Amino acid sequence: TKHGVPFDDALPVFLDVNRLDRYDGREEYGEDRFLTIGLADDFELTVTYTLRGDTTRIISARKATRHEQLEYWKNR
């Protein structure tokens, strides 16, 4: 877990049909990273992840910022 949200608790975000996905190009990580904002148990979470073959690896999961929450609800 990183940022206080256990990765198992973040998994429902990937099932949210309204989630927002975007490429995370803020830094050079040596791998492609993505951010998704979605709902998990009625909480807006932001999950950073990477794809390794057929596997999605969660890097971090945290409560979405107020700005991210607004972005999520605006685009539903």
C-alpha positions, 0 to 999 in steps of 0.5 A, spaced: 500 500 500 502 507 498 498 513 500 494 509 505 489 505 500 490 498 500 491 495 493 486 490 493 481 496 495 483 500 489 481 494 484 474 496 483 476 502 480 478 498 474 471 496 473 468 503 473 465 504 466 465 511 468 473 511 470 477 516 467 484 514 464 490 518 462 497 517 460 502 519 466 507 523 462 510 528 468 516 524 469 521 519 465 519 513 469 523 508 464 516 505 463 509 507 461 505 509 467 497 511 467 492 514 472 485 512 472 480 516 477 474 512 478 469 509 484 471 504 489 466 503 494 463 510 493 470 513 494 473 517 488 480 514 488 486 515 483 490 509 481 497 509 478 499 503 474 503 500 469 502 494 464 507 489 464 505 484 458 498 482 460 498 484 467 496 491 470 501 493 476 498 498 481 504 503 483 500 507 488 492 508 490 490 514 493 484 518 495 482 523 489 484 530 490 478 535 490 480 537 483 480 530 480 473 528 483 470 534 480 474 532 473 471 525 474 464 527 476 464 532 470 466 527 465 461 522 467 
